[in-house]
Amino acid sequence: MPTPEPETIEVTRTRIACDGGAGALGHPRVWLQIDPEVGSVECGYCDRKYVLKEGADHGADH
């Protein structure tokens, strides 16, 4: 049985938080930084891929 592809989420900021999105079944919240030249980052816990939307603000969200 093939493993399902990790979820891909489009975002508008280069600094985002991931907690697995499953409430108590998720993982500890981690902050991820997208390099605008790369355009994406993957969570080390759940393998979600965060992709920077075209034309998105490249400033960090504090």
N, C-alpha and C positions, 0 to 999 in steps of 0.2 A: 504494500500500500504506500503510495507516494506521500511525502510530507507536504502539507499545504504551504503555499508561499507566505512569507511574513506580510503583515499588513503594511501598506504604504499610505502615509498621511501627508497632504500638502499643508505647509505652514507659511506664515507671512513674516516671521522673525527668525533671526539666526540663532537665538538662544531659546531653547524650549525645554520643558520638563516632561519626563515620561515616568509613569507609575504602573505600566502594564494595562491600565484601563479596566481591570476586572475587580475593582474594589478590594475586598479582603483576599482575593485570589491573585492579585497583581504582584508587584514587586516593590521594593523600596524606591521612593522617588529619586531620580537622578536628573541632573541638568546636563544637557547636550548642547554643543556648539557646532553650528553648520558653517563651514568655510565657504563663503560665497563663490569662490573659484571652483569648488567641487560641486556645490549645490545640494548636497544631501549628507545625512549622517544616520547610522544605525545604532539602536539601543543594544548594549551588551547583554542585557538581561533577557529581553523578549524578542529581539531581532526586528522590531518595528523599524521601518525606514521612514525618515522624515525628509521630505523634499521641499526645497524652497520654491515657492511659486514665482513665476516669471513676473518681474516688476516689483517684487516684495521689498520692504524696507530692510536694508542690510545692517541696520543698527541693532544693538543688543537691547532686549527688553529687560529692564531692571525692576 
